[in-house]
Amino acid sequence: MTLFWLLAITLTVLVALALLVPALRAPEASAPRSGLWIAASCLIGAVLAAALYLRLTNWTWDAISPQLQQSMDELNSLRSRAERASQDVGAWNDLGSAYARLEQFPAARRAFDRANRLADGRNAASLTGLAEATILGGAAAGQLDPAASARANELFEQALKIEPDNGKALFYTAVLAMQSGNPALARERFATMRRGNLPDEIAASLDRQIAALDQQLKPSPADASTTIHLSVRVSDALRSKLPPQAPLFVFVRGSAGGPPLAVKRLSTTLPAEVTLSAADSMIAGSKLQPGQKVTVVARLSAGGGPVAQSGDPYGELVTTVGKRGVQELVIDRLSP
C-alpha cells in the first residue's frame, strides 16, 4: 500500500499545481488571495479525502498474513525462475499453477499458454492448466464465452490423448459433456476416473454421480400424454449453410422461460424423426405436463455445445404437449 499512498500524494500535488499556476499568473492584485484560497481548498480536500477513505475502506492495514506473504514470495521466485529459464516448460507450468492458486486467471492463462507453445501442444499439464484457467477465469468474471468453453474442451481432449487417465481432464470433460446434453460421454469419463486410486469421499461421490447418469441413460417408456412427435428438416435456403458434422439439439421450453423442460442431443442427418417426452427431462421436478403450451427449438450446433452461437441454423415451433400426430419443425433461420 506504500505505492498507493505515493501515487495519491503525487496526484494531489499535481492537481494543486494545475490550479495554482493559472491563479498565480492572474493580475497581481488578486493573485495572492486566489493562490492562498486554492491552496487551502486543495489541502482541505486532501484531508477530507483521506479521512473518508480511512472511514470507508475495508483494508485492515495490518501486516500481510504469513500465508499470503509465503504465496507472494513463491510467486516472485517462480516468476524469476521462468524468466531466467525462458524455454523451460516446467517453470512456466509452475508459474501458471501459482497464479491459478491466487485466482489470477488471466496471468495463469498467459503462463500456461507460453508453456503450451514451448511444448508444441504435447504437454498434458500445460494443456489442462490452460483449459482450467480459461474456464475458471470465465466463471470468476461471471460469463464464459461458448467459444472459450469449446476451446477449453478441445484442450482437455488433447491432454487425454497424451494421458488417458488425467484426472483433471476427465473431470472437466465429464462436466462439459453433461452441460452439452451428452450423459453417455459424461458417464464414461466419470467411470474412468473411478478406476483410479481415489480417496474414499471422492470415490463415493463418483459412485453417486455414475448411478444418477445410469438412471438417466436407462430407457424409459414415453408417456403418451407428454410426447411431442417431430419431423425435423432444413429449409432449402439454408441447406448449403449447414455446419459439417454438427450435432442436433432439440429442446422444449415452457411459456414462463427458465431451463429446458426436455432436451435431446442427436448425431443424425436431416430430415429426422424426433420424439420428446417427460422422460427427456434434465432436471428433477421440471417436466413436461399434458396439455402444456410449449416452444420446441431445433438447432444445429457448429461449436458442438448446447449454447447458441452466432450463425447456428435453428427453427422453432409452438405446440401443445401430448398433441397427436407428427409435427413438422423446419430449421429456417440463423442465430444472430
C-alpha positions in Angstrom: 0.0 0.0 0.0 3.1 2.3 0.2 2.9 2.7 -3.6 -0.8 3.6 -3.3 -0.1 6.5 -0.9 2.8 7.7 -3.0 0.6 7.8 -6.1 -2.2 9.6 -4.1 0.1 12.2 -2.8 1.7 12.8 -6.2 -1.7 13.2 -7.9 -2.8 15.6 -5.1 0.3 17.8 -5.7 -0.3 17.8 -9.5 -3.9 18.8 -9.1 -2.9 21.6 -6.7 -0.2 22.8 -9.2 -2.8 22.8 -12.0 -5.0 25.1 -10.0 -2.3 27.3 -8.5 -0.2 28.1 -11.7 -3.1 29.9 -13.5 -4.1 31.7 -10.4 -0.5 32.9 -9.7 -0.4 34.2 -13.3 -3.5 36.4 -12.6 -3.2 40.1 -12.0 -1.0 40.9 -9.1 -3.8 42.4 -7.0 -5.8 39.2 -7.0 -3.0 36.6 -7.2 -2.1 36.2 -3.5 -5.7 35.9 -2.4 -6.6 33.5 -5.2 -3.5 31.4 -4.6 -4.0 31.1 -0.9 -7.7 30.2 -1.3 -6.9 27.5 -3.9 -4.0 26.1 -1.8 -6.3 25.9 1.3 -9.0 24.2 -0.8 -6.6 21.6 -2.0 -5.3 20.9 1.5 -8.9 20.7 2.9 -9.9 18.4 0.0 -6.9 16.1 0.6 -7.6 15.8 4.3 -11.3 15.1 3.8 -10.5 12.5 1.1 -8.0 10.8 3.3 -10.4 10.8 6.3 -13.2 9.5 4.1 -11.0 6.7 2.7 -9.9 5.6 6.1 -13.5 5.6 7.3 -14.9 3.5 4.4 -12.0 1.2 3.4 -12.1 -2.5 4.3 -8.3 -2.8 4.1 -7.0 -3.9 7.5 -3.7 -2.1 7.3 -2.2 -4.9 9.3 0.8 -6.9 8.2 0.2 -9.3 5.3 -0.7 -12.7 6.6 2.1 -15.2 6.7 0.3 -17.5 4.2 -0.3 -14.7 1.7 3.3 -13.5 2.1 4.5 -17.0 1.5 2.4 -17.3 -1.6 3.7 -14.0 -2.9 7.3 -14.9 -2.2 6.8 -18.2 -4.0 5.2 -16.4 -7.0 8.1 -14.0 -7.2 10.5 -16.8 -7.1 8.7 -18.8 -9.8 8.4 -15.7 -12.0 12.2 -15.1 -11.7 12.9 -18.7 -12.5 10.6 -18.7 -15.5 12.3 -15.5 -16.8 15.7 -17.0 -16.4 14.8 -20.3 -17.9 12.6 -18.9 -20.6 12.5 -22.2 -22.6 11.7 -24.4 -19.5 8.1 -25.8 -19.9 8.0 -26.9 -16.3 9.0 -23.5 -15.0 6.1 -21.8 -16.9 3.7 -24.6 -15.8 4.7 -24.0 -12.1 4.2 -20.2 -12.6 0.8 -20.8 -14.1 -0.2 -23.0 -11.2 0.9 -20.4 -8.7 -1.1 -17.7 -10.5 -4.2 -20.0 -10.5 -3.9 -20.7 -6.8 -4.0 -16.9 -6.2 -7.0 -16.7 -8.6 -5.1 -14.5 -11.1 -6.5 -16.4 -14.0 -5.5 -14.1 -16.9 -1.9 -14.3 -15.7 -2.3 -18.1 -15.3 -3.6 -18.4 -18.9 -0.6 -16.4 -20.2 1.9 -18.6 -18.3 0.2 -21.9 -19.4 -0.1 -20.7 -23.0 3.6 -19.9 -23.0 4.3 -23.4 -21.7 2.0 -25.0 -24.2 3.6 -23.2 -27.1 7.1 -24.3 -25.9 5.9 -27.9 -25.7 4.2 -27.6 -29.1 0.9 -28.8 -27.6 2.4 -32.1 -26.3 2.5 -31.5 -22.5 -0.7 -32.6 -20.7 0.0 -30.3 -17.7 0.2 -27.2 -19.9 -3.0 -28.2 -21.8 -5.1 -28.9 -18.7 -3.7 -25.8 -16.9 -4.6 -23.5 -19.8 -8.0 -25.1 -20.2 -8.8 -24.9 -16.5 -7.7 -21.3 -16.2 -9.9 -20.4 -19.2 -13.0 -22.0 -17.5 -12.3 -20.6 -14.0 -11.4 -17.2 -15.3 -14.7 -17.0 -17.2 -16.6 -18.2 -14.2 -14.9 -15.7 -12.0 -15.9 -12.9 -14.4 -19.5 -14.1 -14.4 -19.5 -15.2 -18.0 -17.9 -18.0 -20.0 -18.0 -17.4 -23.8 -19.3 -20.5 -25.6 -16.3 -20.4 -27.9 -13.9 -20.3 -24.9 -15.7 -23.2 -23.4 -15.4 -25.2 -26.6 -11.7 -24.3 -26.9 -11.1 -25.5 -23.3 -12.8 -28.8 -24.1 -10.5 -29.2 -27.1 -7.5 -28.7 -24.9 -8.7 -31.2 -22.3 -9.3 -33.7 -25.1 -5.8 -33.1 -26.4 -4.5 -33.8 -22.9 -6.4 -37.1 -22.7 -4.7 -38.3 -25.9 -1.4 -37.8 -24.1 -2.5 -39.0 -20.7 -5.8 -41.0 -20.9 -6.1 -41.2 -17.1 -5.5 -37.5 -16.5 -7.9 -36.8 -13.6 -8.4 -33.1 -14.3 -9.1 -33.6 -18.0 -11.5 -36.5 -17.2 -13.4 -34.5 -14.7 -13.9 -31.3 -16.7 -14.8 -33.1 -19.9 -17.4 -35.1 -18.0 -18.9 -31.9 -16.6 -18.9 -30.2 -20.0 -20.5 -33.4 -21.6 -23.3 -33.2 -19.0 -23.8 -29.5 -19.8 -24.0 -30.2 -23.5 -26.5 -33.0 -23.1 -24.2 -36.0 -23.6 -24.7 -38.1 -20.5 -23.1 -41.2 -22.1 -19.8 -39.5 -22.5 -20.0 -38.0 -19.0 -20.6 -41.5 -17.6 -17.6 -42.9 -19.5 -15.3 -40.2 -18.2 -16.5 -40.5 -14.6 -16.1 -44.3 -14.7 -12.6 -43.9 -16.0 -11.8 -41.6 -13.0 -13.4 -44.1 -10.7 -10.9 -46.8 -11.7 -8.1 -44.7 -10.2 -6.8 -44.8 -6.7 -9.0 -42.2 -5.1 -9.8 -41.0 -1.5 -13.0 -42.6 -0.1 -15.0 -39.4 -0.2 -14.2 -38.7 -3.9 -14.9 -42.4 -4.8 -18.3 -42.3 -3.1 -19.2 -39.0 -4.9 -18.3 -40.5 -8.2 -20.4 -43.6 -7.5 -23.4 -41.4 -6.8 -22.8 -39.4 -10.0 -22.4 -42.6 -12.1 -25.6 -44.1 -10.6 -27.6 -40.9 -11.4 -26.3 -41.0 -15.0 -27.2 -44.7 -15.3 -30.7 -43.8 -14.3 -30.8 -41.0 -16.8 -29.5 -43.3 -19.6 -31.9 -46.1 -18.8 -34.5 -46.2 -21.5 -38.0 -45.5 -20.1 -41.3 -45.8 -21.9 -42.6 -42.5 -23.2 -45.8 -41.3 -21.6 -48.2 -40.7 -24.5 -49.8 -37.8 -22.7 -46.4 -35.9 -22.6 -45.0 -36.8 -26.0 -44.1 -34.4 -28.8 -43.6 -36.1 -32.2 -41.5 -34.1 -34.7 -40.2 -34.3 -38.2 -37.2 -32.1 -38.3 -35.9 -30.8 -41.7 -33.8 -28.0 -43.1 -35.2 -25.4 -45.5 -33.8 -25.3 -49.0 -32.4 -21.8 -48.4 -30.2 -23.0 -45.5 -29.2 -26.4 -46.9 -25.9 -25.1 -48.2 -25.1 -23.3 -44.9 -25.2 -26.3 -42.6 -22.1 -26.7 -40.4 -20.4 -30.1 -41.1 -21.0 -32.9 -38.6 -22.8 -30.6 -36.2 -24.9 -32.3 -33.5 -28.6 -31.6 -33.4 -30.1 -30.2 -30.2 -33.8 -30.3 -29.7 -35.2 -28.8 -26.6 -38.6 -27.7 -25.2 -39.2 -24.5 -23.2 -42.2 -23.6 -21.2 -44.0 -20.3 -21.6 -42.6 -19.0 -18.3 -39.0 -19.4 -19.6 -36.3 -21.0 -17.4 -34.3 -24.1 -18.1 -35.4 -26.5 -20.8 -38.2 -28.9 -19.8 -36.8 -31.6 -22.1 -33.6 -32.0 -24.2 -32.2 -34.3 -26.8 -28.8 -34.3 -28.4 -28.6 -36.3 -31.6 -25.9 -37.1 -34.1 -28.1 -37.6 -37.2 -28.7 -36.5 -40.7 -31.7 -34.4 -41.6 -34.6 -34.9 -42.1 -35.1 -36.9 -38.9 -37.9 -38.1 -36.8 -37.6 -37.0 -33.1 -39.8 -37.7 -30.1 -39.6 -35.9 -26.8 -41.5 -36.6 -23.6 -41.3 -36.1 -19.8 -38.7 -38.9 -19.9 -36.2 -36.5 -21.5 -36.2 -34.0 -18.6 -32.8 -32.9 -17.5 -33.9 -31.5 -14.1 -35.9 -33.3 -11.5 -39.3 -31.7 -10.8 -39.2 -29.8 -14.1 -41.0 -32.0 -16.6 -43.5 -31.7 -19.4 -47.1 -31.7 -18.4 -50.0 -32.9 -20.5 -51.7 -30.1 -22.4 -48.9 -27.6 -21.6 -48.2 -24.8 -24.1 -44.5 -25.0 -25.1 -42.0 -23.9 -27.7 -39.8 -26.5 -29.3 -36.4 -25.4 -30.8 -34.2 -27.5 -33.0 -30.6 -26.2 -33.5 -27.5 -27.4 -35.3 -24.5 -26.5 -33.1 -21.4 -25.6 -35.0 -19.4 -25.5 -31.7 -20.8 -28.8 -30.5 -22.3 -27.3 -27.3 -25.8 -26.5 -26.2 -25.4 -22.7 -26.1 -26.3 -21.0 -29.3 -23.5 -19.3 -31.3 -23.8 -16.7 -34.0 -24.6 -18.4 -37.3 -26.1 -21.6 -35.9 -29.1 -22.8 -38.0 -32.2 -23.2 -36.0 -36.0 -23.4 -36.2 -38.8 -23.4 -33.6 -42.4 -24.5 -33.2 -45.1 -23.5 -30.7 -47.2 -26.6 -29.8 -49.1 -28.4 -27.1 -47.7 -31.3 -25.1 -49.4 -34.5 -25.9 -50.7 -33.4 -29.3 -51.3 -36.3 -31.6 -49.6 -36.8 -34.9 -46.2 -35.8 -36.3 -45.5 -32.1 -36.4 -43.0 -30.5 -38.9 -40.3 -28.4 -37.4 -38.3 -26.5 -40.1 -34.8 -25.2 -39.5 -35.1 -22.0 -41.5 -33.1 -19.2 -39.8 -29.6 -18.4 -38.3 -28.7 -17.3 -34.8 -27.8 -13.6 -34.7 
